[in-house]
Amino acid sequence: MLIDTDVMIWYMRGNDKAAVILENLTNIMLSAVTYMELVQGMRNKAELLSLEATLST
């Protein structure tokens, strides 16, 4: 399933509804544009590392 940037942002900010949906999906995909939007929105290296950890799981 292709996930939109907004849904990933909600998930990373701790939105319970987004978490329930994303954690129950088996095959999650991000477009290159969505990935770049997420990377661009990171405020520091710690957030970038958190994003990478989230995406690796």
Backbone as XML, in Angstrom:
<?xml version="1.0"?>
<chain id="A" units="angstrom">
  <residue number="1" name="MET">
    <atom name="N" x="0.853" y="-1.168" z="0.000"/>
    <atom name="CA" x="0.000" y="0.000" z="0.000"/>
    <atom name="C" x="0.903" y="1.237" z="0.000"/>
  </residue>
  <residue number="2" name="LEU">
    <atom name="N" x="0.589" y="2.189" z="-0.832"/>
    <atom name="CA" x="1.316" y="3.443" z="-0.924"/>
    <atom name="C" x="0.788" y="4.410" z="0.135"/>
  </residue>
  <residue number="3" name="ILE">
    <atom name="N" x="1.687" y="4.910" z="0.983"/>
    <atom name="CA" x="1.312" y="5.764" z="2.112"/>
    <atom name="C" x="1.645" y="7.223" z="1.795"/>
  </residue>
  <residue number="4" name="ASP">
    <atom name="N" x="0.711" y="8.102" z="2.108"/>
    <atom name="CA" x="0.878" y="9.531" z="1.876"/>
    <atom name="C" x="1.743" y="10.163" z="2.969"/>
  </residue>
  <residue number="5" name="THR">
    <atom name="N" x="2.358" y="11.274" z="2.643"/>
    <atom name="CA" x="3.217" y="12.001" z="3.581"/>
    <atom name="C" x="2.479" y="12.362" z="4.859"/>
  </residue>
  <residue number="6" name="ASP">
    <atom name="N" x="1.270" y="12.860" z="4.751"/>
    <atom name="CA" x="0.510" y="13.274" z="5.933"/>
    <atom name="C" x="0.307" y="12.118" z="6.908"/>
  </residue>
  <residue number="7" name="VAL">
    <atom name="N" x="0.008" y="10.948" z="6.394"/>
    <atom name="CA" x="-0.212" y="9.785" z="7.258"/>
    <atom name="C" x="1.074" y="9.426" z="7.995"/>
  </residue>
  <residue number="8" name="MET">
    <atom name="N" x="2.209" y="9.485" z="7.322"/>
    <atom name="CA" x="3.483" y="9.197" z="7.969"/>
    <atom name="C" x="3.804" y="10.241" z="9.044"/>
  </residue>
  <residue number="9" name="ILE">
    <atom name="N" x="3.501" y="11.486" z="8.773"/>
    <atom name="CA" x="3.736" y="12.548" z="9.760"/>
    <atom name="C" x="2.854" y="12.317" z="10.981"/>
  </residue>
  <residue number="10" name="TRP">
    <atom name="N" x="1.589" y="12.000" z="10.757"/>
    <atom name="CA" x="0.686" y="11.734" z="11.886"/>
    <atom name="C" x="1.220" y="10.567" z="12.714"/>
  </residue>
  <residue number="11" name="TYR">
    <atom name="N" x="1.684" y="9.511" z="12.035"/>
    <atom name="CA" x="2.216" y="8.337" z="12.722"/>
    <atom name="C" x="3.430" y="8.715" z="13.576"/>
  </residue>
  <residue number="12" name="MET">
    <atom name="N" x="4.341" y="9.464" z="13.008"/>
    <atom name="CA" x="5.564" y="9.830" z="13.725"/>
    <atom name="C" x="5.298" y="10.799" z="14.871"/>
  </residue>
  <residue number="13" name="ARG">
    <atom name="N" x="4.200" y="11.516" z="14.808"/>
    <atom name="CA" x="3.828" y="12.423" z="15.899"/>
    <atom name="C" x="2.991" y="11.727" z="16.965"/>
  </residue>
  <residue number="14" name="GLY">
    <atom name="N" x="2.746" y="10.439" z="16.784"/>
    <atom name="CA" x="2.063" y="9.670" z="17.814"/>
    <atom name="C" x="0.557" y="9.575" z="17.680"/>
  </residue>
  <residue number="15" name="ASN">
    <atom name="N" x="0.024" y="9.851" z="16.504"/>
    <atom name="CA" x="-1.417" y="9.748" z="16.292"/>
    <atom name="C" x="-1.843" y="8.283" z="16.386"/>
  </residue>
  <residue number="16" name="ASP">
    <atom name="N" x="-2.761" y="7.998" z="17.309"/>
    <atom name="CA" x="-3.187" y="6.623" z="17.555"/>
    <atom name="C" x="-3.881" y="5.989" z="16.355"/>
  </residue>
  <residue number="17" name="LYS">
    <atom name="N" x="-4.717" y="6.741" z="15.662"/>
    <atom name="CA" x="-5.436" y="6.189" z="14.507"/>
    <atom name="C" x="-4.463" y="5.804" z="13.386"/>
  </residue>
  <residue number="18" name="ALA">
    <atom name="N" x="-3.486" y="6.673" z="13.134"/>
    <atom name="CA" x="-2.493" y="6.374" z="12.100"/>
    <atom name="C" x="-1.667" y="5.160" z="12.505"/>
  </residue>
  <residue number="19" name="ALA">
    <atom name="N" x="-1.334" y="5.062" z="13.781"/>
    <atom name="CA" x="-0.538" y="3.930" z="14.269"/>
    <atom name="C" x="-1.278" y="2.616" z="14.081"/>
  </residue>
  <residue number="20" name="VAL">
    <atom name="N" x="-2.548" y="2.583" z="14.422"/>
    <atom name="CA" x="-3.340" y="1.354" z="14.285"/>
    <atom name="C" x="-3.382" y="0.921" z="12.829"/>
  </residue>
  <residue number="21" name="ILE">
    <atom name="N" x="-3.616" y="1.854" z="11.945"/>
    <atom name="CA" x="-3.712" y="1.518" z="10.520"/>
    <atom name="C" x="-2.373" y="1.038" z="9.976"/>
  </residue>
  <residue number="22" name="LEU">
    <atom name="N" x="-1.305" y="1.804" z="10.216"/>
    <atom name="CA" x="-0.007" y="1.459" z="9.643"/>
    <atom name="C" x="0.572" y="0.186" z="10.243"/>
  </residue>
  <residue number="23" name="GLU">
    <atom name="N" x="0.370" y="-0.032" z="11.530"/>
    <atom name="CA" x="0.937" y="-1.220" z="12.162"/>
    <atom name="C" x="0.220" y="-2.500" z="11.747"/>
  </residue>
  <residue number="24" name="ASN">
    <atom name="N" x="-0.979" y="-2.385" z="11.186"/>
    <atom name="CA" x="-1.705" y="-3.563" z="10.725"/>
    <atom name="C" x="-1.507" y="-3.853" z="9.246"/>
  </residue>
  <residue number="25" name="LEU">
    <atom name="N" x="-0.789" y="-2.986" z="8.542"/>
    <atom name="CA" x="-0.500" y="-3.224" z="7.126"/>
    <atom name="C" x="0.745" y="-4.098" z="7.007"/>
  </residue>
  <residue number="26" name="THR">
    <atom name="N" x="0.758" y="-4.961" z="6.016"/>
    <atom name="CA" x="1.906" y="-5.845" z="5.840"/>
    <atom name="C" x="2.904" y="-5.342" z="4.800"/>
  </residue>
  <residue number="27" name="ASN">
    <atom name="N" x="2.442" y="-4.586" z="3.842"/>
    <atom name="CA" x="3.327" y="-4.137" z="2.770"/>
    <atom name="C" x="3.146" y="-2.634" z="2.576"/>
  </residue>
  <residue number="28" name="ILE">
    <atom name="N" x="4.028" y="-1.851" z="3.205"/>
    <atom name="CA" x="3.941" y="-0.395" z="3.129"/>
    <atom name="C" x="5.007" y="0.112" z="2.170"/>
  </residue>
  <residue number="29" name="MET">
    <atom name="N" x="4.605" y="1.040" z="1.315"/>
    <atom name="CA" x="5.546" y="1.639" z="0.368"/>
    <atom name="C" x="5.429" y="3.157" z="0.435"/>
  </residue>
  <residue number="30" name="LEU">
    <atom name="N" x="6.550" y="3.831" z="0.198"/>
    <atom name="CA" x="6.571" y="5.284" z="0.098"/>
    <atom name="C" x="7.087" y="5.654" z="-1.278"/>
  </residue>
  <residue number="31" name="SER">
    <atom name="N" x="6.524" y="6.690" z="-1.851"/>
    <atom name="CA" x="7.066" y="7.182" z="-3.119"/>
    <atom name="C" x="8.344" y="7.961" z="-2.812"/>
  </residue>
  <residue number="32" name="ALA">
    <atom name="N" x="9.146" y="8.183" z="-3.817"/>
    <atom name="CA" x="10.362" y="8.970" z="-3.651"/>
    <atom name="C" x="10.030" y="10.392" z="-3.202"/>
  </residue>
  <residue number="33" name="VAL">
    <atom name="N" x="8.935" y="10.923" z="-3.709"/>
    <atom name="CA" x="8.508" y="12.277" z="-3.336"/>
    <atom name="C" x="8.134" y="12.326" z="-1.855"/>
  </residue>
  <residue number="34" name="THR">
    <atom name="N" x="7.382" y="11.334" z="-1.388"/>
    <atom name="CA" x="7.004" y="11.278" z="0.024"/>
    <atom name="C" x="8.244" y="11.175" z="0.900"/>
  </residue>
  <residue number="35" name="TYR">
    <atom name="N" x="9.177" y="10.321" z="0.527"/>
    <atom name="CA" x="10.413" y="10.177" z="1.296"/>
    <atom name="C" x="11.159" y="11.506" z="1.377"/>
  </residue>
  <residue number="36" name="MET">
    <atom name="N" x="11.295" y="12.188" z="0.263"/>
    <atom name="CA" x="12.018" y="13.461" z="0.248"/>
    <atom name="C" x="11.280" y="14.521" z="1.067"/>
  </residue>
  <residue number="37" name="GLU">
    <atom name="N" x="9.957" y="14.523" z="1.033"/>
    <atom name="CA" x="9.199" y="15.467" z="1.855"/>
    <atom name="C" x="9.438" y="15.206" z="3.332"/>
  </residue>
  <residue number="38" name="LEU">
    <atom name="N" x="9.484" y="13.945" z="3.722"/>
    <atom name="CA" x="9.752" y="13.605" z="5.117"/>
    <atom name="C" x="11.154" y="14.021" z="5.533"/>
  </residue>
  <residue number="39" name="VAL">
    <atom name="N" x="12.150" y="13.733" z="4.687"/>
    <atom name="CA" x="13.527" y="14.107" z="4.997"/>
    <atom name="C" x="13.665" y="15.618" z="5.096"/>
  </residue>
  <residue number="40" name="GLN">
    <atom name="N" x="13.044" y="16.337" z="4.187"/>
    <atom name="CA" x="13.114" y="17.796" z="4.192"/>
    <atom name="C" x="12.486" y="18.381" z="5.456"/>
  </residue>
  <residue number="41" name="GLY">
    <atom name="N" x="11.499" y="17.716" z="6.010"/>
    <atom name="CA" x="10.813" y="18.220" z="7.192"/>
    <atom name="C" x="11.518" y="17.944" z="8.509"/>
  </residue>
  <residue number="42" name="MET">
    <atom name="N" x="12.572" y="17.146" z="8.479"/>
    <atom name="CA" x="13.289" y="16.838" z="9.711"/>
    <atom name="C" x="14.035" y="18.077" z="10.210"/>
  </residue>
  <residue number="43" name="ARG">
    <atom name="N" x="13.913" y="18.352" z="11.516"/>
    <atom name="CA" x="14.523" y="19.552" z="12.098"/>
    <atom name="C" x="15.967" y="19.350" z="12.512"/>
  </residue>
  <residue number="44" name="ASN">
    <atom name="N" x="16.355" y="18.098" z="12.755"/>
    <atom name="CA" x="17.734" y="17.841" z="13.174"/>
    <atom name="C" x="18.094" y="16.387" z="12.868"/>
  </residue>
  <residue number="45" name="LYS">
    <atom name="N" x="19.334" y="16.033" z="13.168"/>
    <atom name="CA" x="19.809" y="14.693" z="12.847"/>
    <atom name="C" x="19.082" y="13.622" z="13.661"/>
  </residue>
  <residue number="46" name="ALA">
    <atom name="N" x="18.712" y="13.943" z="14.896"/>
    <atom name="CA" x="17.998" y="12.977" z="15.728"/>
    <atom name="C" x="16.658" y="12.605" z="15.088"/>
  </residue>
  <residue number="47" name="GLU">
    <atom name="N" x="15.947" y="13.587" z="14.563"/>
    <atom name="CA" x="14.679" y="13.303" z="13.888"/>
    <atom name="C" x="14.906" y="12.489" z="12.628"/>
  </residue>
  <residue number="48" name="LEU">
    <atom name="N" x="15.979" y="12.782" z="11.916"/>
    <atom name="CA" x="16.293" y="12.018" z="10.711"/>
    <atom name="C" x="16.591" y="10.565" z="11.070"/>
  </residue>
  <residue number="49" name="LEU">
    <atom name="N" x="17.332" y="10.344" z="12.140"/>
    <atom name="CA" x="17.620" y="8.980" z="12.580"/>
    <atom name="C" x="16.339" y="8.272" z="13.020"/>
  </residue>
  <residue number="50" name="SER">
    <atom name="N" x="15.443" y="8.998" z="13.647"/>
    <atom name="CA" x="14.152" y="8.434" z="14.054"/>
    <atom name="C" x="13.336" y="8.032" z="12.825"/>
  </residue>
  <residue number="51" name="LEU">
    <atom name="N" x="13.352" y="8.859" z="11.804"/>
    <atom name="CA" x="12.663" y="8.538" z="10.556"/>
    <atom name="C" x="13.241" y="7.272" z="9.948"/>
  </residue>
  <residue number="52" name="GLU">
    <atom name="N" x="14.546" y="7.185" z="9.873"/>
    <atom name="CA" x="15.194" y="6.014" z="9.294"/>
    <atom name="C" x="14.847" y="4.751" z="10.090"/>
  </residue>
  <residue number="53" name="ALA">
    <atom name="N" x="14.816" y="4.867" z="11.418"/>
    <atom name="CA" x="14.455" y="3.718" z="12.254"/>
    <atom name="C" x="13.005" y="3.302" z="12.015"/>
  </residue>
  <residue number="54" name="THR">
    <atom name="N" x="12.136" y="4.277" z="11.898"/>
    <atom name="CA" x="10.718" y="4.004" z="11.652"/>
    <atom name="C" x="10.541" y="3.305" z="10.304"/>
  </residue>
  <residue number="55" name="LEU">
    <atom name="N" x="11.235" y="3.788" z="9.305"/>
    <atom name="CA" x="11.086" y="3.205" z="7.972"/>
    <atom name="C" x="11.705" y="1.821" z="7.862"/>
  </residue>
  <residue number="56" name="SER">
    <atom name="N" x="12.724" y="1.548" z="8.660"/>
    <atom name="CA" x="13.353" y="0.235" z="8.580"/>
    <atom name="C" x="12.498" y="-0.861" z="9.202"/>
  </residue>
  <residue number="57" name="THR">
    <atom name="N" x="11.572" y="-0.465" z="10.093"/>
    <atom name="CA" x="10.685" y="-1.465" z="10.699"/>
    <atom name="C" x="9.463" y="-1.545" z="9.864"/>
  </residue>
</chain>
